[in-house]
């Protein structure tokens, strides 16, 4: 399956949309904030080319639920660089 191409802003918006739909912890996880993706090297052919550096505004007890959302999006989306000044491979 081909991955969808998207900018960091587009992926972050999709993450936020999915988080807002999250029903884990009796709906309290839906108030968590979305992390910002950053470009990385893919460890294997077809593997994710982006990661996040933490989970901001994380509601208590929601780490696992939000991490699942991020992991699923990493399988579906390929991050495209929209700027030559992106901090790649940090």
Chimera marker file (.cmm) of the C-alpha trace (Angstrom):
<marker_set name="trace">
<marker id="1" x="0.000" y="0.000" z="0.000" r="1" g="1" b="0" radius="0.5"/>
<marker id="2" x="1.379" y="3.400" z="-0.989" r="1" g="1" b="0" radius="0.5"/>
<marker id="3" x="1.725" y="5.945" z="1.784" r="1" g="1" b="0" radius="0.5"/>
<marker id="4" x="-0.003" y="9.309" z="1.611" r="1" g="1" b="0" radius="0.5"/>
<marker id="5" x="2.391" y="12.238" z="1.144" r="1" g="1" b="0" radius="0.5"/>
<marker id="6" x="1.876" y="15.077" z="3.630" r="1" g="1" b="0" radius="0.5"/>
<marker id="7" x="3.650" y="17.996" z="5.264" r="1" g="1" b="0" radius="0.5"/>
<marker id="8" x="4.326" y="18.117" z="8.997" r="1" g="1" b="0" radius="0.5"/>
<marker id="9" x="1.381" y="20.508" z="9.440" r="1" g="1" b="0" radius="0.5"/>
<marker id="10" x="-0.951" y="18.173" z="7.555" r="1" g="1" b="0" radius="0.5"/>
<marker id="11" x="0.154" y="15.124" z="9.551" r="1" g="1" b="0" radius="0.5"/>
<marker id="12" x="-0.142" y="17.047" z="12.816" r="1" g="1" b="0" radius="0.5"/>
<marker id="13" x="-3.690" y="18.098" z="11.875" r="1" g="1" b="0" radius="0.5"/>
<marker id="14" x="-4.586" y="14.474" z="11.098" r="1" g="1" b="0" radius="0.5"/>
<marker id="15" x="-3.094" y="13.345" z="14.412" r="1" g="1" b="0" radius="0.5"/>
<marker id="16" x="-5.149" y="15.989" z="16.226" r="1" g="1" b="0" radius="0.5"/>
<marker id="17" x="-8.313" y="14.867" z="14.423" r="1" g="1" b="0" radius="0.5"/>
<marker id="18" x="-7.707" y="11.258" z="15.471" r="1" g="1" b="0" radius="0.5"/>
<marker id="19" x="-6.874" y="12.243" z="19.049" r="1" g="1" b="0" radius="0.5"/>
<marker id="20" x="-10.113" y="14.229" z="19.306" r="1" g="1" b="0" radius="0.5"/>
<marker id="21" x="-12.013" y="11.065" z="18.297" r="1" g="1" b="0" radius="0.5"/>
<marker id="22" x="-10.180" y="8.904" z="20.847" r="1" g="1" b="0" radius="0.5"/>
<marker id="23" x="-12.533" y="7.370" z="23.422" r="1" g="1" b="0" radius="0.5"/>
<marker id="24" x="-9.829" y="5.886" z="25.683" r="1" g="1" b="0" radius="0.5"/>
<marker id="25" x="-9.934" y="6.666" z="29.401" r="1" g="1" b="0" radius="0.5"/>
<marker id="26" x="-13.629" y="7.573" z="29.218" r="1" g="1" b="0" radius="0.5"/>
<marker id="27" x="-12.913" y="10.240" z="26.617" r="1" g="1" b="0" radius="0.5"/>
<marker id="28" x="-10.249" y="12.083" z="28.591" r="1" g="1" b="0" radius="0.5"/>
<marker id="29" x="-7.555" y="11.302" z="25.984" r="1" g="1" b="0" radius="0.5"/>
<marker id="30" x="-9.373" y="13.367" z="23.360" r="1" g="1" b="0" radius="0.5"/>
<marker id="31" x="-8.116" y="16.504" z="25.120" r="1" g="1" b="0" radius="0.5"/>
<marker id="32" x="-4.451" y="15.653" z="24.458" r="1" g="1" b="0" radius="0.5"/>
<marker id="33" x="-2.448" y="17.755" z="22.013" r="1" g="1" b="0" radius="0.5"/>
<marker id="34" x="-0.922" y="16.434" z="18.798" r="1" g="1" b="0" radius="0.5"/>
<marker id="35" x="2.849" y="16.194" z="18.458" r="1" g="1" b="0" radius="0.5"/>
<marker id="36" x="4.727" y="17.736" z="15.540" r="1" g="1" b="0" radius="0.5"/>
<marker id="37" x="6.354" y="15.267" z="13.135" r="1" g="1" b="0" radius="0.5"/>
<marker id="38" x="9.970" y="15.664" z="12.079" r="1" g="1" b="0" radius="0.5"/>
<marker id="39" x="11.871" y="13.964" z="9.266" r="1" g="1" b="0" radius="0.5"/>
<marker id="40" x="14.164" y="11.003" z="10.031" r="1" g="1" b="0" radius="0.5"/>
<marker id="41" x="15.912" y="8.323" z="8.043" r="1" g="1" b="0" radius="0.5"/>
<marker id="42" x="13.805" y="5.265" z="7.367" r="1" g="1" b="0" radius="0.5"/>
<marker id="43" x="15.402" y="2.282" z="9.136" r="1" g="1" b="0" radius="0.5"/>
<marker id="44" x="14.217" y="-0.110" z="6.440" r="1" g="1" b="0" radius="0.5"/>
<marker id="45" x="12.742" y="0.177" z="2.969" r="1" g="1" b="0" radius="0.5"/>
<marker id="46" x="9.196" y="1.486" z="3.246" r="1" g="1" b="0" radius="0.5"/>
<marker id="47" x="9.503" y="2.161" z="6.964" r="1" g="1" b="0" radius="0.5"/>
<marker id="48" x="8.360" y="5.432" z="8.510" r="1" g="1" b="0" radius="0.5"/>
<marker id="49" x="10.418" y="8.490" z="7.568" r="1" g="1" b="0" radius="0.5"/>
<marker id="50" x="9.253" y="10.629" z="10.488" r="1" g="1" b="0" radius="0.5"/>
<marker id="51" x="9.045" y="10.592" z="14.250" r="1" g="1" b="0" radius="0.5"/>
<marker id="52" x="7.922" y="12.884" z="17.080" r="1" g="1" b="0" radius="0.5"/>
<marker id="53" x="9.967" y="14.232" z="19.980" r="1" g="1" b="0" radius="0.5"/>
<marker id="54" x="7.433" y="13.778" z="22.725" r="1" g="1" b="0" radius="0.5"/>
<marker id="55" x="3.730" y="14.075" z="23.337" r="1" g="1" b="0" radius="0.5"/>
<marker id="56" x="2.694" y="17.621" z="24.338" r="1" g="1" b="0" radius="0.5"/>
<marker id="57" x="-0.366" y="18.393" z="26.390" r="1" g="1" b="0" radius="0.5"/>
<marker id="58" x="-0.793" y="14.720" z="27.263" r="1" g="1" b="0" radius="0.5"/>
<marker id="59" x="-3.849" y="13.974" z="29.377" r="1" g="1" b="0" radius="0.5"/>
<marker id="60" x="-3.053" y="11.764" z="32.405" r="1" g="1" b="0" radius="0.5"/>
<marker id="61" x="-3.020" y="8.056" z="31.583" r="1" g="1" b="0" radius="0.5"/>
<marker id="62" x="-3.188" y="8.573" z="27.809" r="1" g="1" b="0" radius="0.5"/>
<marker id="63" x="0.376" y="7.843" z="26.731" r="1" g="1" b="0" radius="0.5"/>
<marker id="64" x="-0.439" y="4.401" z="25.287" r="1" g="1" b="0" radius="0.5"/>
<marker id="65" x="-3.551" y="5.539" z="23.423" r="1" g="1" b="0" radius="0.5"/>
<marker id="66" x="-1.822" y="8.530" z="21.816" r="1" g="1" b="0" radius="0.5"/>
<marker id="67" x="1.258" y="6.472" z="20.969" r="1" g="1" b="0" radius="0.5"/>
<marker id="68" x="-0.973" y="3.984" z="19.096" r="1" g="1" b="0" radius="0.5"/>
<marker id="69" x="-2.459" y="6.856" z="17.079" r="1" g="1" b="0" radius="0.5"/>
<marker id="70" x="1.014" y="8.166" z="16.184" r="1" g="1" b="0" radius="0.5"/>
<marker id="71" x="2.299" y="4.688" z="15.292" r="1" g="1" b="0" radius="0.5"/>
<marker id="72" x="-0.671" y="4.052" z="12.995" r="1" g="1" b="0" radius="0.5"/>
<marker id="73" x="-0.189" y="7.392" z="11.247" r="1" g="1" b="0" radius="0.5"/>
<marker id="74" x="3.521" y="6.621" z="10.751" r="1" g="1" b="0" radius="0.5"/>
<marker id="75" x="2.472" y="3.551" z="8.769" r="1" g="1" b="0" radius="0.5"/>
<marker id="76" x="0.038" y="5.555" z="6.630" r="1" g="1" b="0" radius="0.5"/>
<marker id="77" x="1.870" y="8.845" z="5.972" r="1" g="1" b="0" radius="0.5"/>
<marker id="78" x="5.202" y="9.822" z="4.465" r="1" g="1" b="0" radius="0.5"/>
<marker id="79" x="6.481" y="13.213" z="5.585" r="1" g="1" b="0" radius="0.5"/>
<marker id="80" x="7.431" y="15.529" z="2.746" r="1" g="1" b="0" radius="0.5"/>
<marker id="81" x="9.881" y="18.331" z="3.334" r="1" g="1" b="0" radius="0.5"/>
<marker id="82" x="8.325" y="21.700" z="2.663" r="1" g="1" b="0" radius="0.5"/>
<marker id="83" x="11.455" y="23.710" z="3.441" r="1" g="1" b="0" radius="0.5"/>
<marker id="84" x="15.158" y="23.370" z="2.696" r="1" g="1" b="0" radius="0.5"/>
<marker id="85" x="15.840" y="24.472" z="6.278" r="1" g="1" b="0" radius="0.5"/>
<marker id="86" x="14.086" y="21.474" z="7.860" r="1" g="1" b="0" radius="0.5"/>
<marker id="87" x="16.172" y="19.866" z="10.608" r="1" g="1" b="0" radius="0.5"/>
<marker id="88" x="16.605" y="16.474" z="8.964" r="1" g="1" b="0" radius="0.5"/>
<marker id="89" x="18.083" y="13.423" z="10.703" r="1" g="1" b="0" radius="0.5"/>
<marker id="90" x="18.519" y="15.147" z="14.037" r="1" g="1" b="0" radius="0.5"/>
<link id1="1" id2="2" r="1" g="1" b="0" radius="0.2"/>
<link id1="2" id2="3" r="1" g="1" b="0" radius="0.2"/>
<link id1="3" id2="4" r="1" g="1" b="0" radius="0.2"/>
<link id1="4" id2="5" r="1" g="1" b="0" radius="0.2"/>
<link id1="5" id2="6" r="1" g="1" b="0" radius="0.2"/>
<link id1="6" id2="7" r="1" g="1" b="0" radius="0.2"/>
<link id1="7" id2="8" r="1" g="1" b="0" radius="0.2"/>
<link id1="8" id2="9" r="1" g="1" b="0" radius="0.2"/>
<link id1="9" id2="10" r="1" g="1" b="0" radius="0.2"/>
<link id1="10" id2="11" r="1" g="1" b="0" radius="0.2"/>
<link id1="11" id2="12" r="1" g="1" b="0" radius="0.2"/>
<link id1="12" id2="13" r="1" g="1" b="0" radius="0.2"/>
<link id1="13" id2="14" r="1" g="1" b="0" radius="0.2"/>
<link id1="14" id2="15" r="1" g="1" b="0" radius="0.2"/>
<link id1="15" id2="16" r="1" g="1" b="0" radius="0.2"/>
<link id1="16" id2="17" r="1" g="1" b="0" radius="0.2"/>
<link id1="17" id2="18" r="1" g="1" b="0" radius="0.2"/>
<link id1="18" id2="19" r="1" g="1" b="0" radius="0.2"/>
<link id1="19" id2="20" r="1" g="1" b="0" radius="0.2"/>
<link id1="20" id2="21" r="1" g="1" b="0" radius="0.2"/>
<link id1="21" id2="22" r="1" g="1" b="0" radius="0.2"/>
<link id1="22" id2="23" r="1" g="1" b="0" radius="0.2"/>
<link id1="23" id2="24" r="1" g="1" b="0" radius="0.2"/>
<link id1="24" id2="25" r="1" g="1" b="0" radius="0.2"/>
<link id1="25" id2="26" r="1" g="1" b="0" radius="0.2"/>
<link id1="26" id2="27" r="1" g="1" b="0" radius="0.2"/>
<link id1="27" id2="28" r="1" g="1" b="0" radius="0.2"/>
<link id1="28" id2="29" r="1" g="1" b="0" radius="0.2"/>
<link id1="29" id2="30" r="1" g="1" b="0" radius="0.2"/>
<link id1="30" id2="31" r="1" g="1" b="0" radius="0.2"/>
<link id1="31" id2="32" r="1" g="1" b="0" radius="0.2"/>
<link id1="32" id2="33" r="1" g="1" b="0" radius="0.2"/>
<link id1="33" id2="34" r="1" g="1" b="0" radius="0.2"/>
<link id1="34" id2="35" r="1" g="1" b="0" radius="0.2"/>
<link id1="35" id2="36" r="1" g="1" b="0" radius="0.2"/>
<link id1="36" id2="37" r="1" g="1" b="0" radius="0.2"/>
<link id1="37" id2="38" r="1" g="1" b="0" radius="0.2"/>
<link id1="38" id2="39" r="1" g="1" b="0" radius="0.2"/>
<link id1="39" id2="40" r="1" g="1" b="0" radius="0.2"/>
<link id1="40" id2="41" r="1" g="1" b="0" radius="0.2"/>
<link id1="41" id2="42" r="1" g="1" b="0" radius="0.2"/>
<link id1="42" id2="43" r="1" g="1" b="0" radius="0.2"/>
<link id1="43" id2="44" r="1" g="1" b="0" radius="0.2"/>
<link id1="44" id2="45" r="1" g="1" b="0" radius="0.2"/>
<link id1="45" id2="46" r="1" g="1" b="0" radius="0.2"/>
<link id1="46" id2="47" r="1" g="1" b="0" radius="0.2"/>
<link id1="47" id2="48" r="1" g="1" b="0" radius="0.2"/>
<link id1="48" id2="49" r="1" g="1" b="0" radius="0.2"/>
<link id1="49" id2="50" r="1" g="1" b="0" radius="0.2"/>
<link id1="50" id2="51" r="1" g="1" b="0" radius="0.2"/>
<link id1="51" id2="52" r="1" g="1" b="0" radius="0.2"/>
<link id1="52" id2="53" r="1" g="1" b="0" radius="0.2"/>
<link id1="53" id2="54" r="1" g="1" b="0" radius="0.2"/>
<link id1="54" id2="55" r="1" g="1" b="0" radius="0.2"/>
<link id1="55" id2="56" r="1" g="1" b="0" radius="0.2"/>
<link id1="56" id2="57" r="1" g="1" b="0" radius="0.2"/>
<link id1="57" id2="58" r="1" g="1" b="0" radius="0.2"/>
<link id1="58" id2="59" r="1" g="1" b="0" radius="0.2"/>
<link id1="59" id2="60" r="1" g="1" b="0" radius="0.2"/>
<link id1="60" id2="61" r="1" g="1" b="0" radius="0.2"/>
<link id1="61" id2="62" r="1" g="1" b="0" radius="0.2"/>
<link id1="62" id2="63" r="1" g="1" b="0" radius="0.2"/>
<link id1="63" id2="64" r="1" g="1" b="0" radius="0.2"/>
<link id1="64" id2="65" r="1" g="1" b="0" radius="0.2"/>
<link id1="65" id2="66" r="1" g="1" b="0" radius="0.2"/>
<link id1="66" id2="67" r="1" g="1" b="0" radius="0.2"/>
<link id1="67" id2="68" r="1" g="1" b="0" radius="0.2"/>
<link id1="68" id2="69" r="1" g="1" b="0" radius="0.2"/>
<link id1="69" id2="70" r="1" g="1" b="0" radius="0.2"/>
<link id1="70" id2="71" r="1" g="1" b="0" radius="0.2"/>
<link id1="71" id2="72" r="1" g="1" b="0" radius="0.2"/>
<link id1="72" id2="73" r="1" g="1" b="0" radius="0.2"/>
<link id1="73" id2="74" r="1" g="1" b="0" radius="0.2"/>
<link id1="74" id2="75" r="1" g="1" b="0" radius="0.2"/>
<link id1="75" id2="76" r="1" g="1" b="0" radius="0.2"/>
<link id1="76" id2="77" r="1" g="1" b="0" radius="0.2"/>
<link id1="77" id2="78" r="1" g="1" b="0" radius="0.2"/>
<link id1="78" id2="79" r="1" g="1" b="0" radius="0.2"/>
<link id1="79" id2="80" r="1" g="1" b="0" radius="0.2"/>
<link id1="80" id2="81" r="1" g="1" b="0" radius="0.2"/>
<link id1="81" id2="82" r="1" g="1" b="0" radius="0.2"/>
<link id1="82" id2="83" r="1" g="1" b="0" radius="0.2"/>
<link id1="83" id2="84" r="1" g="1" b="0" radius="0.2"/>
<link id1="84" id2="85" r="1" g="1" b="0" radius="0.2"/>
<link id1="85" id2="86" r="1" g="1" b="0" radius="0.2"/>
<link id1="86" id2="87" r="1" g="1" b="0" radius="0.2"/>
<link id1="87" id2="88" r="1" g="1" b="0" radius="0.2"/>
<link id1="88" id2="89" r="1" g="1" b="0" radius="0.2"/>
<link id1="89" id2="90" r="1" g="1" b="0" radius="0.2"/>
</marker_set>
